[in-house]
């Protein structure tokens, strides 16, 4: 079956005159259509990919496939202009190819830097152990060192909580959970691996919120009473502590970072916190792009990690997000989205892309936007693949089809 697509024959961003080109229907690639049984959660979140939850990230195995297909032996950098949680950068480094990631979110840039950094594991282990023990000591000093005599009401009157200016933190955490998080945050400064400790703190903060277990991605309201949990199929209690999460994730973080260090290469990796529509890509010799752009009107990427922004004092640049949830997916929002994504891709292409000169875009293109976006950016569509998705991230089952566009400049 053939589809009709309009190909611009003048200035690509204006699309003033068009000629008709016929494109084949997207080809379903079975070898990329992994199921939960064939590609379990453990494999999708291997090593540092499971360092912190991130809604909407694509699986590392997908990046591997296209690195092996197009970028083997490449002397030029792979760019991800919407780096998100850094999946592309991690896999590209393992592959031995240079990479550059750009993201407007300070948290995304921080998470990506932590994942791809080079560590002295002895120092990291020592620092993680140190800050966890210091946090415990300071927190339990309220009960004069007797862990089993701790009375939760004592926390409420502690000075650190009296000076919390964040309405979000006061709303979403019990005093017992918030106090250790504040202590940990204050102690971070001065450690060699401050940024890794910030991600550890953020992960614990995510789990310690007064959120139901089945709504951790975007909880609606704080849960302060027992409730029926759809995730666990039983009555669950609201979260009232953060120290158990800090302790558990401390060990897990060191383990995951250690696993990545064993396979990490010396290929250069750069992470920039910037708006990709304005970023100067000409400073890098680019060989191609592998990315999964934000979806139109679906996810508020800053709100997803609000706890981290509030605790760490990160700058909120949500007004610069492309396709933000609050704009929805009406006609004007879609046109704005197409123009913004095309602007990013054209900015990269205009800097000149060396061989293999492949731009891989992974997206659920249910609104049929990306053939237009390719034309607007002046790119040529080589191939359009499609894969069945059993689940993209996390444990939630959500069957749909995902499109993969292979473009060239």
N, C-alpha and C positions, 0 to 999 in steps of 0.2 A: 504494500500500500504506500502511496506517495502523498506527501503533504506539500502545500504551496507555501513558500516563504518569500518575502520581498527583500531583494538585495540592492542596497544603495549603490548608485554609480556616480555620485558626486560627494560633497563633504559629508563624512559619516555621521557627525553629530547633528546635522540639520535634516538629513534624509529628505531632501527636496524632490529628487527624482529617483524612481525605483524601477528595477527590472525584476521580472519574476524568475525564481529559481525553484526547482522541485527537490525536496529533501526526503530521504527514506524515513520511515517510522523508526523510532529509537529501537536499538537491538538489546533485548534482555540478555544480560551476561550471567549465566548460572553460577560461574565460579566466583562471582562477587556477591551472590545472593545468599549470604550466610544466615543460618538459623541459630537460635539460642543453643541448640544441641551441638551444632557444628562449630560454633564460635562462642563459647560461654563467656559470662561476665569476667571471669578471671583472666581470660586472654585479651578481652577488649580493654581491660584496665591494668595490663601488665606494667611492671616497674613504675616509673614516675607518672604514667598516664592515670594512675589511681591516687595520686598525691592529694587531690582535692576534687570533689564532685563538680561537674560543669554540665549544665543542661544544654543539649543540642550539639555536642561535639561528635565528629565522625570517628569511625574506628581506625586505629593505626594501620590495620591490615590493608585498608583501602589506599592509604598513602603509599605503603610498601609496593603495592601492585603497580602503581603508575611510576614510581621511582625506578623500579626494575624494568618497566616497559620502555621508558623514554630517557631516563637520566643517568643510566649506568656509564661511569667514566666521565661525566660532565665536569668541565673545568669552571663552570659558571654557577652562580647562586640560584637556588630555588626560593622564590618569594611567596609569602603568604600575607596579603594586605589586610586580612581579617583574622589575625592569628588566634584569637580566642584563648583556648587553654594550652596552645603550643604543640598540638599533635603533629603538625607538619614539620616543625623544627626538630622535635625529638627524633622522628623517624629519618629525616634527612641527614641528621648528624650521624646516626647509626650507620646509614648508608655510605657515609664518607664524603658527602657533598656539602658545600657551603650553603648557608640559608640566611634569610632576613625575614623577620616577622614584624608587622606593624599593627597596632590596635589603639583605638581611641580610649579604651578603658584602662585606667591605672592598675586596677586589680588584674586584668588579663595580662598586661605587660609584666607585672610582678610575678604572677604565677608561671608564666612562660620562662622568665629569667631564672627562677628557682629550679625549674625542671631541667633546663639545659646547662646549668652551671657546672663547673669542675670543682670537686670537693676533696679536701683532706678528710677522709672518713673518721680518722682518729679524733681530730678536732671537732668535727660535727657531732659525733657521738658524745664527746665530753661536754659540749655546750648544751645539747638537748637535755642530757641528764642533769646538768647544773641548774638550768632554768626551771625545770620541772620540780626539782627538790626545793629550790628557793621559793617557788610559788606555794608549794605545800606548807613549808615552814611558816611563811608569813600568814597564810590563810588560817592555819590551825593555831596560831598564837592567840587567837580570840578565845580559845578554850584552854589556855595555859598548857598547851602541848599534849593534852589528853584527847586523842582522836575520838574515843568512844563517849566522851562527855560533852561533845560539841552540841551547843543549843543553837538552832537556826536563827532564833530571834536576835541573837547577839550581832549578827551580820548587818542587820538593818541600820544599826546606829553607828556603824563604822564610817569614818570620815571619807574614804574614797567614794562611797556610794552617794554621799551627800553633795558631792561636787560633779556628778554626772549631768552634763548639759544635754545629752541626746535623749529626745523623747522616744526614739526607736529602741534604744537599749533599755530604758526604764519599762517600756511596754512589753518587750519580747523576752525578758529574762527575769527569773526569780532572783532575789538578792543573793541567795546562796550560790547561784550559777554565775551571776555577773561579777561578783567580787574576785574570784580567782582569775577570771579573764582580764580584769583591769590590772591586777597585780602582775600577771604574766606580761601584759602589754607594756607596762612601765619598766619592767626589768630587761626588755629586749635590747635597748640601746647599749652599744658597747661590745656586743658579741661579734665575732668575725662573720658568722653567717646569720646576720640579722634578718635578711629577707626570707631565708628558709624557716626561721622561727615565726615570722609573721604569717606564713602560709599554714604552719602548724596551728597557730592561734586561731586563724580564720576557720580552719576545718573543725576545730573543737567548738567554736562559737556557732557554727552552722547547726551542729547536732544538739547544742545545749539550749536552743530557743524553746519557748513555750509553744511549740508547733506539734500538730499531730504527726505521727510517723509516716502517714501516707500523703502528707502535703509538704514535704521538706523543700521542694523546689520553689514553690510559691505559696506559703501558708497564708490563709485569709485573715484569721483572727487568733490571738493568743488563746491557748487551751490551758486553763488553770484547774480543771476538775477531771476526774476519771472519764474515759470515753471508750466507745467501741472502735477498735482499730481495724479498718478494712485491710490493711497490709498484713497484720499478724492474726486476724480473725479471732480476736479476743479483747477483753477489757484491758486497756493500757493506762498507765499513770502519766501525768504531765511531767516533763523533764524538770528536775529541781537541782541539778548539780552539773558542773562542768569539769571538775577534776578527773573523774573517770575517763572522760573523752580525751582530755589533755594527755593523760598517762598512756592510754591505748594508742592514740595517734602518734605520740612521740616515738614509740617503738616501731610502728608501721612506717613512719616517714623515713627514719634512718634506714630501715630495710629496703624500701623502694629506691631511695637515692643510691644506696649501695649497689643494688642490682643494675641500675643504669650506668654507674661508673665503670662497671666491668665491661660494658659494650660501647661506651662512649668513645668517639674518635676525636682527633684533633681538628676536624673540619670546623672552620670559623662559623659562629652563630651570633647574629645580632638581633636584639629586640628593641624596638622603638615605640614609645607611647606617643602616638600622633594620629591626626586625622589623615587617612590614606588619600583623601581627595586633594590634600595640599602637600603631602610628603614628597621630598626630593629623592626619587629612586635612582637618579643618574649617578649617584656616588657608588653604586654597586654594579658589577658586571653580571647581568641577569641572563640566565639560561631558560627560565620558564617560571610558571606559577602553578602551585597546587593549593587550592583554597576551598572553603565552604563559607560563602557569604552569609550575612545575617538574613533571616527571613522577613518578609514584609508583614508588619503588623502582628507578629506572633509572640516575640519574647522581648521583655524589658531586660536587657543584658546588665545594666547597672543594678537594678532592683534585685536581680537574682542573687547578688552578693552584697546586699545592703549592710549586713552585719560587719563585713570587712571594711567597708567605707567608713562606717561609724566608729569602729574600734581603732582603726589605723589612721584615721584622719585623711583618707585619700580624697583627691579632688573629684567631684561629680561632674562628668562631662556628658551626661545622658542627652543633653540638648544637641550633641553632635552625632548621636547614633544614626545610622542609616536604617530606614524602615522600622522606626520605633513602634512599640505596641500601641501607644496612645493615639497614633495617627491612623490606626486601622488599616484596612486593605481596600478602601474605596478607590474610585477612578483617579482622583487627584493624588492620593497617597502612592498608588502604583506608578503613576507617571513620574512622580518625584523620585521614587525608589529606582526606577529604570535609569533615570538620568544620573543619579548618584553612583550607582554601581558602574555604569558605563564610563563615567568620569574617572573613576579609580583605574579601571582596566586600560583606558586610553592613556592615562598618565604614565603607566608602566610601559606600555607599548611604544610611546613616543620617545622613551629613553633609549630604545633599541634593545631587542632581545636576541641574544646569540643562539646558535644551535644548542640544544634540540628545538628551541623556539616553540614550546608547547605550553598552553595555558589550560590547566585542568580545573574545572569548576564543578563541585559536587553540591547539588541542591534539589529539593523537592519542588520542581517547577510546575506546580499545579495550576498556576495562572498563565502559563505559557509566555513567560517574559524574556527568557534568555536568548532566544533567536533575535529579538529586537535589540536587546542589550548588546549582543555581539556586533550587530550592524552599526549601532550608535557609536561603539568604540572603535569601529574600523577594523574589526577582527574577522578572520575567516573560520567558519565552522567546518572542521575536518570530519568529526564523528560525534554522534550522540548515542550514548549508551544508557541503559536503564538497569537497575537492580532491584530485586525484591528485598525489603527490609523487614526483618522479624522484630528487631528493636535496635534503635540507633545508639542509645546510651542508657546506662542504668539498668534496672531490672524490669522496668515497665514494658509490657508487651504493646506494641503499636504497629500493626502491619500497614505498610504503604509502599509506594514505589519511589525511588530516588533516581534523579537524572544526573548523568555525568557528561558534561560538554567538553570536548577536546577542541581547542581553538588554536590558531596561530596568527601572528601579526603580519 
